[in-house]
Amino acid sequence: QKEVEQDPGPLSVPEGAIVSLNCTYSNSAFQYFMWYRQYSRKGPELLMYTYSSGNKEDGRFTAQVDKSSKYISLFIRDSQPSDSATYLCAMRGSGKLIFGQGTELSVKP
Amino acid sequence: ETGVTQTPRHLVMGMTNKKSLKCEQHLGHNAMYWYKQSAKKPLELMFVYSLEERVENNSVPSRFSPECPNSSHLFLHLHTLQPEDSALYLCASSQEGIAGYTFGSGTRLTVV
């Protein structure tokens, strides 16, 4: 079993839709949870960071962590064509960062 | 310059060539990483350097040789590569006490 599982998609939605991206994990020692966004031909950039359980909101983006279920989510409200990218979840305990496979998102005008 | 800078952005090399990828971080971080990203596959961690010392080598073939001369610079020396080595090579850096990594834009490598 992989430490981090993420549906690779691709996911295609119309502009304005609410997008839900998810990851599950198996290591209960993970405490730091991140979402990276990667545009085509670019490196990943840190989008959201959450420590332990709970929600964090930044504009149209909301990150949720449920440690009891070992499940994290990223919600994008009012999605825009500029949100089209690959979204990677990442998490760590005291060791190195472990990445999910990435979900490819396309937002159609 | 800010962040993590990688050069060249694109590289085409023959299987018998020798080339090097360069990474420079301007963030004062104390750890640096090389990742390989192939199409439709997860990021593959290749090497980790902490305080200029290699602390991890994930069973990477010897045709890839890393070098970290100081905490700001990281190189990946390439020789006698195979076509399956064609991928996006990403450099990242981090600082103890900060959870995330900062990535460069990558070098798109094509082996012909």
HADDOCK unambig.tbl for C-alpha pairs under 7 A between the chains (distance, minus, plus):
assign (segid A and resid 32 and name CA) (segid B and resid 99 and name CA) 6.57 0.50 0.50
assign (segid A and resid 42 and name CA) (segid B and resid 105 and name CA) 4.69 0.50 0.50
assign (segid A and resid 42 and name CA) (segid B and resid 106 and name CA) 6.66 0.50 0.50
assign (segid A and resid 43 and name CA) (segid B and resid 90 and name CA) 6.84 0.50 0.50
assign (segid A and resid 43 and name CA) (segid B and resid 103 and name CA) 5.76 0.50 0.50
assign (segid A and resid 43 and name CA) (segid B and resid 104 and name CA) 5.53 0.50 0.50
assign (segid A and resid 43 and name CA) (segid B and resid 105 and name CA) 4.11 0.50 0.50
assign (segid A and resid 43 and name CA) (segid B and resid 106 and name CA) 5.84 0.50 0.50
assign (segid A and resid 44 and name CA) (segid B and resid 103 and name CA) 6.07 0.50 0.50
assign (segid A and resid 45 and name CA) (segid B and resid 102 and name CA) 6.96 0.50 0.50
assign (segid A and resid 45 and name CA) (segid B and resid 103 and name CA) 6.69 0.50 0.50
assign (segid A and resid 99 and name CA) (segid B and resid 43 and name CA) 6.83 0.50 0.50
assign (segid A and resid 100 and name CA) (segid B and resid 42 and name CA) 6.50 0.50 0.50
assign (segid A and resid 101 and name CA) (segid B and resid 41 and name CA) 6.27 0.50 0.50
assign (segid A and resid 101 and name CA) (segid B and resid 42 and name CA) 4.18 0.50 0.50
assign (segid A and resid 102 and name CA) (segid B and resid 42 and name CA) 6.91 0.50 0.50
